[in-house]
Amino acid sequence: MVKSSVLGFPRMGVLRDLKKANEAYWGGKLSQTDLLAEGKRLRLAHWKIQKDAGVDIIPSNDFAYYDHILDHIQLFNAVPERYTSQKLDTLDEYFAMGRGHQKGGVDVPSLEMVKWFDSNYHYVKPTLQDNQTFSLAKDPKPVREFLEAKEAGYITRPVLVGPVSFLALGKADRGSTVNPISLLDKLVPVYVELLKALKAAGAEAVQIDEPVLVYDLSPEVKAAFKPAYEAIAAAGDVPAITIATYFGDIVHNFDVIPAFSKVQALHVDLVRNPEQLEPVLKQLGPNQILSAGVVDGRNIWKNNFAKSLELLNTAIKALGQDRVIVATSSSLLHTPHTLASEKKLPEEVYNWFSFATEKTKEVAILAKAVVDAESVRAELDANAAAIKSRAESARTNDPKVKERQAAVTPEMHNRKSPFDVRYQKQVQHLKLPLFPTTTIGSFPQTSEIRIQRNKFTKGEISEEEYDNFIKKEIDLAIKIQDELDLDVYVHGEPERNDMVQYFGERLQGYVFTTHAWVQSYGSRCVRPPIIVGDISRPAPMTVKESKYAASVSKKPMKGMLTGPVTCLRWSFPRVDVHQSVQCQQLALALRDEVQDLEKNGIYVIQVDEPALREGLPLRKGSERDAYLEWAVNSFKLATVGVDDSTQIHSHFCYSEFQDFFHAIAALDADVLSIENSKSDAKLLKVFIDEAYPRHIGPGVYDIHSPRVPNLEEFKQRIQEMLAYLRPDQLWINPDCGLKTRKWDEVKGALSNMVTAAKYFREQYANKA
């Protein structure tokens, strides 16, 4: 009997219910009791969806109010002392680590948050001390939620992040030098205690995620698997274990597999790397089970049952039906909740998609089909028809786009002059001071902005009325920047719903959803557009608002665009065309927009690429080299068609560039801003080591938190940066856009930021 399995389910609910409940709690409009009740309601609803779909193995402990790694930090009492010393309520302490806390006399920043492998989901990084200890929390969440499911009639498989991955994904706190993996001996006994507690509660099986197995691992991390899992096996009286990997292949880490000799099953991602199936089959022990991840947990396309059945039949031929589980490739966290909520999609494309709820049905159908295809013949035939429809659709191909791509030449990837020549012209043109200040682009999206946008979308106000409203919001943004005395302005993006969706709605080749939200971090959700065909720009997308903003501004106005790599990565891309082709199409569309902005008086243009690092293949080698080549070329194709006096900026998330710094330099952006406030300033040393000649704006404060840093914090941060960057090279800016913040937070933080920049400007003027 072949079983079906889901590795995890989205947390937010059909209508972003958890987001709304969290934000109501943070705003004092919902009690903790009601928030916890809403969490329980969502968990019960999600278990029912999977049960009703026919899924055999249903996960628990995949739910989190903020982040699953943050859950584990609290689960193992690995909470830094700066939080425990505040004596906050357990839930408030949890949220303080995720988003900071600045009220009731308590003022603590959040922990660092980084991307989860190569996805757009962010996790909270375990932050460990030299004297780190671990212990199991009272009333452990995995046990509590397993019992909750059991009481409701659902037998679940609790999901844990494994001890090696938990430590390998962590870091030493500032002021500590501990190598996180060296703490394994302290952590594993806590895992054993937890596993025994789950067994005592009735759990017969657990899923332990060890996703770092897809990385190139250091010898220390590789060596950690054997003692960790030998200790767990030796403990006895623990549930049967499935080791789960995803987002890549594990063939290069096969020498670790003997560490799992006592585990029941091994899960591998056969969507991302189907070629690993045959080698993995040879590595399994005589009674071990393969969990075959054939249903995509990262994209929204309907599963190709015929291709999946080929893989499953290969596995069954080698192992037998009882040793194969049909599974999602990863947690479904990265997909929208249900396709049933989409009422406005064209019927043709609607039939091409499958969201989380539909994917639970797909794994159940495949598990039946691989045993008795006739029992699900109608479902198999319908699937084949949908796959054929997409392959033959006229929506997918635009000959004019292909003709333009064919005409791209190498010269179209280079600026007219080198940076030193460009910079002299930019200095004369823009007249910027030392330590110039700016923001990354967006200002707060107030409730009034959302209300007016919704009215316009529904046709309740005219285009003229909406345009006038947007102009007033731009006027407000300019007025506030005047008061703050920033050096390069932005228009604030009040007209934009999302930094990718906004552009996708103005490009040919995309379709859009109304409720297909995906969690990015905490309560932040995004609604990725879907690329269904060749991409082109019918008309200018941002010129009207930027031109107006420049006309009412005293200072240089920065045009704001989302780069081609990020537009690709933060969409659901096509799977029938290589991503490099889609990225080049986006670059050509953006090239037209950049040139139109310049023609209309915008001489500072920022093309954001926060997803550049996220898209980096997880392992070094030819795949990574190829990605960086087409990603860099796409950025340059989009940005280089301007005069030397026009300054090109770009923004990146995270400052860990050491392993691909050559690609960052090759972008040839005049100014590079990077998310850096939670990172060690020492990471900036790479700019010295590589003699980086252009300008850099490392983020000086964390925009993900509502906390307002004081003036001394800004001064200290800038001073740290000056140890690694030249004064004439350093820009002062926040980590990221300010869309999710409130105006009082924004004005308070930016006021301190500008004052700090002026302080250093004066100090260096006196030195001169």
KOLMARKE-905520 format. One record per residue: x, y, z of N, C-alpha, C in turn. Coordinates in steps of 0.1 Angstrom, whole numbers, plus 5000, padded with zeros to 4 digits. Layout:
REM residues N
XYZXYZXYZ;...
//
This chain:
REM residues 768
500849885000500050005000500950125000;500750214990501550334989500750444997;501450515006500850615014501150755008;500450855012500650995008500951075020;501751185017502251265028502351415024;502151505033502351645032503351685042;504451755038505451795047505151915056;504151995052503752115059502752185051;501952265058500752335052500952485055;500452575046500452715049499752755062;500252855069499752895082498652995082;498653085072497853205072496353195072;495853085065494453065064493953125050;492653105048492153135035492253285031;491953365041491953515039492953585048;494153525049495253575057494753605072;494053505077493453515090494453535101;495553465100496553475110497253605110;497553655098498053795097497253895104;495953885102494953985107494953975123;494953845127494853825142496153875149;497253835143498553885149498654035150;498254105139498354245139497354315148;496254245150495254295159495754285174;496454175176497054145189498154255192;499054275182500154365184499554505186;498454535180497854665181496954685193;496854585202496054595214494554575211;494254525200492754515196492254375197;493154275201492754135203493454085215;492754015223493453955235494253835231;495253805240496053685238495153555237;494153555246493253435245492653415232;492153525226491553525213492553485202;493753545203494753505193495053355193;495253305205495553165206494353075201;493153125204491953055199491953055183;492353165177492353175163493453075157;494553065164495652975160495052835160;494352795170493852665171492752635160;491952735158490952725147491652695134;492652765131493352745118494052605118;494652565128495252435128494252325126;493152335132492052235130491552235116;491352355111490852365097491852305087;493152325089494152275080494352125081;494252065093494251925094493051865087;491851925088490651875081490851875066;491351985061491651995046492451875042;493451845049494351735044493651595046;492951585057492251455059491151435049;490451535046489351525036489951495022;491151545019491751515006492251375005;492351305016492751165016494251145019;494851255024496351245028496451145040;497351055039497550955049498451005061;499451085058500451125068500351285068;499751335079499451475080500351535091;500951655088501951705097501251785108;501951795120501551885130502851955134;502752065142503852155146504452225133;503752225122504152305111503552445112;502652465121502052595123502952675132;503052805129503752905138503153035137;503053105148502553245148503353345141;504653315141505653405134506553325125;507253225130508253155123508653025130;508752915122509052785128510352775135;511352845129512752835136512652915149;511953025149511753105161511053015172;510052935167509452835176510452745183;511452695175512452605181513452685190;513652805187514552885196513852885210;512652915211511952915224511752775229;511452675220511252535224512452485232;513652525228514952475234515552575244;514752675248515252775257516552835253;516652865239517852925234517653075232;516853135240516453275239517553355245;518153455238519253535244518753605256;519753635265519453695278518753835277;519053905266518454035265516954035264;516453915261514953895260514453835274;515153735278514653665290514653765302;515653855302515853945313514654045314;513854065304512754155304511554105311;511553975314510453905321509053925313;509153925300507953935292507153805293;505853815290505053695288505653615277;505453485278506053385268505753425253;504553455250504153495237504753635233;504753725242505353855239506853845238;507553765245508953735243509253685229;508353585225508453525212508353635201;507353725202507253825192508353935193;508853955205509954045206511154005199;511453875199512553815191512353835176;511053825172510753825158510653965152;510154065160509854195155510354315164;511054275175511454385184510254425194;510654495204509654535214510054665220;509154765219509554895224508354965231;507954915243506854965250506954915265;506254985273506154945287507554945294;508455035290509755035295510754935290;510254855281511154745275511554795261;512854785258513354835245514354735240;513954635231514854535226514654525211;515654515203515554495189515254345186;514854315173514554185169515854105166;515753975166516853895161517053915146;518153865141518353875126517453785119;516953825108516053745099516653735085;516753615080517353595067516453495059;516853485046516053405037516253255040;515153185039515053035041515552975028;516852935028517452875016517252965004;516752914993516553004981515153044979;514353044990512953084989512853234993;511553284992511253424996510753425010;510753315017510453305031511653345040;511353415051512453465060512353385073;513453335078513453275091514253355101;513953345114514653415124515853325128;517053385127518353315129518653285143;518753155147519253125161520553195164;520553265175521653355179522153305192;523353245192523853165203525053225210;525253185223526253245231527453155234;528553215239529653125243529353035254;528453075263528052995275526652935273;526252905260524952855256524552725264;523352725268522752605274521352585267;520952465267519652425261518852345272;517552365271516652285279515252285273;514452185275513152175269512152265276;511452345268510352435273509352355281;508752415291507552355297506452345287;505652245287504552225278504952245264;505852155259506452175246505452185235;505652285226504652305215504452185206;505452115202505151995193504251895200;504451875213503651775221502151835222;502151955225500852025227499952015215;500552045203499852045191499551905186;500351805189500051675185498851625193;498751655206497651615214496351695210;496551815206495351885201494751825189;495651775180495151705168494551575171;495251505180494751375185493351385191;493151485199491851505205490751535195;491151595184490151625173490051515163;490751405166490551285157491551275146;492651355146493651345136494951285142;495451185136496751125140497851195131;498651265136499651345128501051305130;501951355122503351335123503951465126;504351485139505051615142506251645134;506451775131507551815123508551895132;509851855131510851925139511951965129;512652075132513852105125514952025132;515751955125516751865131517851945138;518551875147519551945155520751995147;521151925137522251975129521852105121;520752095115520252215107520052335116;519452315128519152425137520452495141;521452425144522752485147523452545135;523452465124524152515112523552645106;522252655109521552775104521652895114;522252875125522452975135523753055134;523953135144525153215144525553255158;526753295160527253345173526653485175;526253515187525753645190526853745189;526553875188527653975189528353965202;529653965202530453945214530753805218;530153705210530453565212531253515201;531953405203532853345192532453205190;531453155197531153015196530752965181;531252855178530852785165529652715168;528452755163527152685167527252535167;527852475157527852325156528552265167;529452335174530152285186529252255198;527952315197527052295208526152175206;526452085197525651975194525451885206;526551855213526451765225525451815235;525351955236524452005246522952005241;522752005228521452015222520751875220;521551775216520951645213520151585224;520651595237519851535248518451605249;518351725245517051795246516151745235;516751715223515951645213515451515217;516351435224515951305229514751315238;514851415247513851435257512551475250;512551555240511351595232510751475225;511651395219511151275211510451175221;511051155232510451065242509051125247;508951255248507751315252506651295241;507051305229506151285218505651135217;506651045219506250905220505250875231;505550935242504650915254503250965251;503151075243501851135239501151055229;501850955223501150875213501650885199;502650975197503250985183504050865179;503650805168504350685163505450725153;505350845148506350885138506551035139;507751085135508051225135508851255122;508751375117509451425106510551515111;511751485109512851575113513551625100;513351755099513951825087515451855089;516251805079517651845079517951895065;517352015062517552075049518952115045;519852135055521252175052521952065044;521351945043522051845035522051875020;521351975016521452015002522652104999;523252165010524352255009525652175007;526752255003528052205005528452225020;528652125027528752135041530252135046;530552205056531852205062532152065068;533352035070533651905076533051885090;532952005098532451995111530951965111;530252025102528752005101528551865096;529251815086529051685081529251585092;530351605100530651505111529651505122;528751605122527851625134526651525132;526351485120525151395118525351265125;526451205124526651065130526451065145;527151145153526851135167525451185171;524851275164523551325167522551205166;522551145154521551045152521850905158;523150885161523450765169522950785183;523050905188522550925202521050915203;520350965192518850955192518450805191;519150735182518750595180519050515193;520150545200520550475212519550495223;518850615223517950645234516750555235;516350495224515250405224513950475227;512850405225511550455229511250595223;511650615210511250735204510450705191;509750795186508950765174509850725162;509250655152509950635139510250765132;511450775127511850905122511950905106;511451015100511651045086512551165086;513651145079514551255077514151325064;513851455065513351525053514451625048;514651625035515551715028514751785017;515051905012514351965002515152084996;514752124984515252244977516552204970;516952084969518152044962518351894963;519451844957519851704958520751684970;520951564974521851524985522951434981;523051404968524051314963525451344968;525851464969527151504973527351484988;526351454995526451435009526051285013;526251195003525951055006526750995017;527951055020528751005031528151025044;527051105045526351125057525251025059;524850965048523650875049523750765059;524950705061525050595072524650645086;524650775088524250825101522750805103;522050785092520550765093520150615092;521050525095520850385093519650335102;519350405113518250355121516950435119;516950525110515750605107514850525098;513550545099512550475091512550515076;512650645074512450695060513350815057;513550825044514350945039513551015029;513351145030512551225020513551305012;513351304998514151374989513251454980;513751564975513051654966513251614951;512251544945512351494932511751594922;511251714926510851814917512051894913;512851944923514052014920515151934914;515251814918516351724913515851584911;515051554901514551424898515751324895;516851374891517951284887518551214899;518251264911518851204923518151074927;517051044921516250924925517050794925;517650764913518350634912519450624922;520350724923521450714933520850704948;519850774951519250764964518750624967;518050564957517550434959518650334963;519850354958520950264961521550284975;521250404981521750434994520850385005;519650355002518650315013519050185019;518750165032518950045039517949945034;518049815038517149715033515649725036;515349795047513949815051513549965051;514450055047514150195047513150235036;512350335040511250385031511750515024;511350525011511650655004510350735004;510550855009509450955007509851044995;509051024985509351074971508551214970;509351324970508751454969508551484954;507351454949507051474935506051584932;505351634943504351744941505051864946;505151964937505952084940505452174951;506252184961505852274973506252414971;506852454959507352584957506652664945;505852594938505252664926503752624925;503052684916501552674916501052604904;501952544896501452464884500952334888;499952294881499352164883500352054881;500351954889501351844888501151774875;502251734868502151654856502151504861;500951454862500851314868501651214860;501651224847502351124839503851124843;504451244844505851244848506151194862;505251234871505351194885505251044886;504350984879504150844880505350764874;506050824865507250754860508250744871;508450854879509350854890508950754901;507650754904507150674915507250524911;506950494898507050354894508450304894;509450394891510850354892511150324907;510650404916510950374930510250244935;509050224931508350104935508949974929;509449984917510149874911511349834919;512049934925513249904933512949864947;511849924953511649904967510349824971;509349824962508049774965507149884970;505849854970504849954973504849994988;505249904996505149945011506350035015;507250045006508450135010508550265002;507450304996507350434989506250514994;506550644998505550745001505450854991;504250884986504150994977503951124985;504851224983504851344991505051474983;504751584990505151714985506651724985;507151804976508651814976509151884988;508451974994508752045006507452085013;507552155024506352215030505652295019;504252295020503452385011503352525016;504152555026504252695031504452805021;505152765010505552854999504452874988;503252814990502252814980500952884986;500052944978498853004983497952894989;496952934997496052845004495252754995;494352814987493452734978493152814965;493052734955492652794942491152824942;490452764950488952784951488652934953;489553004959489253154962489353244950;489953184939490253264927489053264918;488253374918487053384909487253464896;488453524895488553614883489653564873;490253454876491253404866490553354854;491153374842490553314830490453164832;489353114826489052964828490252884823;490852924812491952844806493052824816;493552944822494752934830494352884844;493152904849492652854861492952704862;492752634851492852494850494352444850;495252544849496652504849497252504863;496552554873497152584886496652484896;497552474907497252394919497852464931;497052504940497552574952497652464964;497952504976498252414987497052304988;495852354989494752264992494652164980;494852214968494752124956495952024956;497052064961498251984961498051864971;497351884982497051774991496251664983;495351714974494551614967495451544957;496451614951497351554941498151444947;498751464959499551354965498651234968;497351254972496451144975496151074962;495851144951495551084938496751004933;497951054934499050984929499350854937;499150864950499250744958498350634954;497150674949496150574945496550524930;496950624922497150594908498350494906;499350504915500450424913500150274917;499050254924498650124928497550074918;496650154915495450124906495050244898;495650264887495350384879493850394875;493250284873491750294869490950344880;491350334892490550384903490450544903;491350604896491350744895491550794880;490950714872491150734857490550874853;489450914859488951054855489851164859;490451154871491451254876492651254867;493151134863494351124854494051184840;492951164835492551214822492451364822;491751414833491651564834492951634836;493851564843495251624845495951624831;495851524824496551514811496051624801;494751644802494051754793494551884798;494751914810495252044815496652064811;497451964812498851974808498952004793;498151934785498151954771497652094767;496652144774496152284772497252384774;497952374784499052474787500152474776;500452354772501552334762501152394749;499952394745499452434732498852574732;498752634743498052764744498852874737;498052964730498653084723499053184733;498653174746499153274756500653264759;501253154756502653134760503653194751;503353214738504353254728504053384721;505053484721504953604714506153624705;505953604692507053614683507853744683;507153854686507853984687508853984698;508553924710509453924721510653834717;510453724711511553644707512453714697;511853794688512653864678513553964685;513054034695513754134702514954064710;514653954716515753884724516853844714;516453794702517453754693518353864688;517853994690518654114685519554164696;519554114708520454164719521854134716;522754234718524154224715524954244728;526254194728527054214740527154364744;527254454734527354594737526254654745;525054584745523954634752523954604767;525154544771525254514786526354604792;526754714786527854794791527454944791;527855014803527655164803528655224793;528355354790529155424781530555454786;530655474799532055504804532255434817;533455414822533755354835533255444846;533255384858532655454870533355584873;534655594873535355714877534955834868;534655804855534255914846532755944848;531955844850530555864853530355944866;531155914876530955974889531256124889;532256164882532556304881531356384875;530756324865529656384858528356384868;528256284876527156274885527356374897;528556394901528856494912528356634907;528756664895528456794889526956814887;526256704883524856704880523956704892;524256614902523456594914523756684926;525056724927525556804938525156754952;525656634954525356564966526456584977;526056594990527056615000527756485004;528756495013529356375019528256305028;528356175028527356095036525956125031;525656115018524256145014523256055020;522056105023521056035029519856005019;519255895020518155855012517355745018;516255705013515555585017515555495006;515055375009515155264999513955274989;512855344992511855354982510455384987;509855284994508455294998508355365012;507255435013506855495026505555425030;505155455043503955375048502755365039;502255245038501055225031499855235041;499355345042498355375053496955305049;496155295059494755235056494055325046;494255455046493555535036494055505022;495355485020495855445007495255315002;495155215011494555085007493055105004;492355185012490955205009490755274995;491455374992491355444979491755354968;492755274970493155184959492055084957;491455034967490354934966489154994959;488855124963487755184956487955204941;489255234938489555254924489455124916;489955014923489954884916488454844914;487654874923486154834922485354934913;486055034908485355134900484455234908;484755244921483855334929484355474928;485555504924486055634921486755634907;486755754901487255764887488855764887;489355744876490855744874491355884878;490655994875491056124878491056144893;490056094900489956114914491156034921;491355914916492455834922493855904919;494055954907495356014904495556144913;494456214916494556334924494856284939;494356174943494656124956496156084957;496656014947498055974947498956094947;498556204940499356324940499456384954;498356384961498356434974499256354984;499256224982500156134990501656164986;501856184973503256214969503656354975;502756444975503056574981503356564996;502656475003502956455017504356395019;504656295010505956235011507056335009;506856424999507956524996508056625008;506856665014506856755025507656695037;507456575040508056505051509556495048;509956465036511356455033512056595033;511256695030511756835031512056865046;511156825055511256855069512456775075;512656645070513756565075515056605069;515056675058516256725051517056605045;516456515039517156405032517756465019;518656395014519456445002518956394989;518456274988517856214976516456164980;515456214973514056184976513556064969;512456014974511655914967510255964967;509355914958508055954958507155884968;507655774973506955694984506155584979;505855564966505155454960503755434966;502955544968501655514973500755444963;501055444950500255384940500455234939;501555184946501955044943501454954954;500954844950500454734959501554644964;502454614955503554524958504654554948;505954534952507054574944507254484931;506554364931506554284919505254284912;504154274920502854264914502554394906;502954504911502654634905503154634890;504354584889504954574875504354464867;504154354873503454244866502154284860;501354364867500054404862500154494850;501354554848501554644836502454574825;502654454826503454374816502554274810;502754244797502154134790502854004795;502153894796502753764800502453724814;501753804822501453774835499953754837;499553674847498153674852498253704867;497053744873497053784887495953714894;496153704907495253644916494653744925;493553704933493053804942493253754957;493453624959493653574973494853484974;495753474964496853384965498053434973;497853464985498853514994499753404999;501053445001502053355006502853435017;503153365028503853425039505353455035;505753585037507153615035507953615048;507353685058507853675072506853725081;506753675093505853715104504453725098;503853855099502553875093502653925079;503753945073503953995060503653895050;502653915041502353825030502453895017;502753815007502853874993501953784984;501553844973500753784964501453774950;502253674948503153674936502353664924;502653744914501953724901502553604894;501853554884502253434877502553454863;503753414859504253424845503653314837;502853344827502253234819502753244805;503353354800503853364787504953464785;505353484772506453574769506053714774;507153794779506953914787507354034778;506454144778506854264772506054384779;506554504776505954624782505154704772;503854704774502954784764503154934765;503454984778503455124780504255154792;504755284794505455324806504655284819;505455244829504755184841504855284853;505955364854506155444866506455594863;506455624851506955754847505955864852;504655844851503755954855503955994869;504055904879504155944893505556004896;506655944890507955994892508156124886;507656154875507756284868507056394877;505856354882505156454890505956484903;506456374909507256394922508456484919;509156464908510356544905509956694903;508756714898508356854895508056934908;507756864919507456934932508556914942;509756864938510756834947511956934946;512556964958513757054958515056974955;514956844958516156764957516056664946;517156594942517056484932516056384936;515156344926514156244928514656114923;514456004930514955874927513755794921;513955754908512955664903513155524908;512055454910512055324917511555204909;512355114905511954994898512454864905;511754764902512154624907512854564895;514054504899514954444888514354324882;514954274871514454164864514654034872;515754014879515853894887514853884898;514553994905513553994915512153974910;511854044899510554024893510353874889;511353814885511253664882511153584894;512053604904512153524916510853544925;510353664925509153684934507853674926;507953614915506753564907506753414908;505653354904505653214902506053194887;507253154884507753154870507153034862;507353044849507052934840507952814843;507452694840508352584841508652524828;508052584817508252524804509352604796;509852714802510952794796511952824807;513252814803514352834813514152974819;514552984832514453114839515253224833;516353194826517253294820516553364809;515653284802514953344791513853444796;513153404806512153484813512853614818;514053604824514653714830515153814820;515653764808516053854798514853934792;513653864791512453934787512154054796;512154024809511954124819512954244818;514154204816515254304815514954404803;514554354792514254434780513054534783;512054474790510954564794511354674803;512254644813512754744822513754834816;514454794806515354884799514555004793;513454974787512555074781512155174792;511755114804511255204815512355294820;513555234822514755314827514955434817;514955404805515255514795514155614795;512855574797511755664797511855754809;512255694821512455784833513455894831;514555854825515655954822515156064813;514456024803513856124793512956224800;512356174811511356264818511956324831;513256344831513956424842514256344854;514256214854514656134866516156094864;517056144872518456124869519156034880;518255984890518755884899517655774898;518155654894517155544892517655424899;516855374908517155254916516455134911;517155034907516654904902516954804913;515954764920516154684932516354534928;517354474934517554324932517654254945;516654264954516854194967516854044966;516353994955516253844953517553784946;518553874943519653824936520353704943;520653734956521253624964520353504966;519053534968518053434970518053334959;518253384947518253294935519553214933;520553254941521853184939521653034942;522052944932521952804935522752774948;522152674955522652654969524052594969;524552544958525852484958526752554948;528052554951528952614941529152514929;529452574918529652494906529152554894;528952474883528552524870527152584870;526252534878524952584879524952724885;525752744895525852874901526552974892;527552934885528253024876527353064864;526552974859525653004849524553104853;524053084865523053174871523553314872;524753324878525253454880525553524866;525953454856526153514843524853574838;523753494838522553544831521853644840;522053634854521453734863522053864861;523453864861524153994860523854054846;523853974836523654034823522254094822;521254034828519854084828519854214835;520454224847520554354854521154464845;522254434839522954534831522154564818;521554474812520754494801519654594804;519054584816518054674821518454814824;519754834828520154954834521155044827;521854984817523055054812522755154800;521455164796521155244785520955394788;521655444798521455584802522755664801;522655794802523855874801524755864814;525955904813526855884824526455964836;525756074834525356164845524156114853;523556014847522455944855522955834864;522555844876523155754886522255634888;522755514887522055394888522355334902;521255314910521355254923520755114922;521155024931520454904933520454864948;519454784952519354744966519354594967;519954544977520054394979519754364993;519154254995518854205008520154125013;520654155025521754075031523054115025;524054115034525354155030526354045030;525953925029526853815028527153785014;528153865008528453854994529753784991;530353735002531753695000531953584989;530953494988531153384979530753414965;530253534962529953574948530153724946;531153784953531353924952531653974938;532353884930532653924917531453954909;530353894912529053924904528454054909;528554084922528154214927528854324920;530154314919531054414913530654424898;530354314892530054314877528854384874;527954404883526654474880526954614876;528054674881528454814877527454914881;526654894892525754994897526555104904;526155234902526955344908526855344923;525655304929525455304943524755174946;525255104957524654974961524254984975;522954974978522454974992522154824996;522454795008522354655013521754645026;520954545028520354525042521454475051;521754545061522954515069522854545084;521754595089521654645103521754525113;521354405109521454295118522754205116;523554255106524754175103525954245109;527054165111528254225117528854315106;529254435110529854535101531154475095;531754375101532954305096532654245082;531454215079531054165066531454265055;531454385058531754495048533254485044;534054415051535454405048535754365034;534854285029534954235015535054355005;534454465008534554574999535954634999;536654625010538054665011538954565004;538754435007539554335002539554324986;538354354981538154354967538354494960;538754594968538954724963537754774955;536654764961535354804954535354954952;535255004940535455144938534155234939;532955164939531755244938531155264951;529955324952529455374965528455264971;528455274984527655164992526855235003;525655185004524755225015524355105024;525155065034524754955042523555005051;522554935052521354975061521855005075;521355115080521755155094520655125104;519455085100518455035110517554935103;516954855112516054745108514654795106;514154785094512754835091511754725094;512154605096511154505099510554515113;511154595122510754615135510154755137;509154765145508554905148509454985157;510454925162511355005171512055115165;512155235172512855345166514255355173;515355335166516655345172516955485176;517755505187518055635191519255695184;519555815185520655885178522055815180;522355775192523655715195523755585188;522655515186522755385179523155405165;522555515159522955545145524355585144;524855665153526255715152527155595154;526855505163527655385165527755295153;526555285146526555195134527355255123;527255385121527955455110529455445113;529855465126531255465130531855325127;531055215130531455085126531755065111;530855125103530955115089532155185084;532555295090533655375085535055295088;534955195095536155115097536455025084;535455015076535554935064535355005051;534755125051534355195039534955345040;535255395029535755535028534655635030;534855745036533755845039533155885026;533955905015533355945002532555834995;532555715001531955604995530655565002;530355625014529355575022528055655021;526955585018525655645018524955605031;523955685036523255655048521855625045;521355515048519955475044519455365053;518155345054517555225061517955095054;517554985061517754855056517054825043;515754875043514854835032513754945031;512754915023511555005022510755015034;510055125036509355155048507755135047;507455055037505955025034505154975046;505854895054505054825065505054905078;505755015079505955085091504855195092;504655255104503755375106504555505105;503855605102504555735099505355785111;504855765123505555815135506855735137;506855605134508055535134509055575124;508555595112509455645101510055775103;509255875107509756005110510756005121;510455935132511455925143512755865139;512755755132513955685128514755775118;514055825108514755895098515356025103;514656085112515156215118516556185125;516556075133517856035140518855995130;518455925119519455885109520056005102;519256105098519756225091520656305101;520256315113521056395123522456325125;522456195125523756125126524556145114;523956145102524756165090525356305090;524556405094525056545095526256555105;526156485116527256485126528556435119;528456325112529756275106530156375094;529156425087529556525077530356645082;529856685094530556805100531956765105;532056635111533256595116534356585105;533956535094534856515083535156645076;534156735076534456875070535456945078;535456925092536456995100537856935098;537856805096539156735093539756795080;538956815071539456865058539957005059;
//
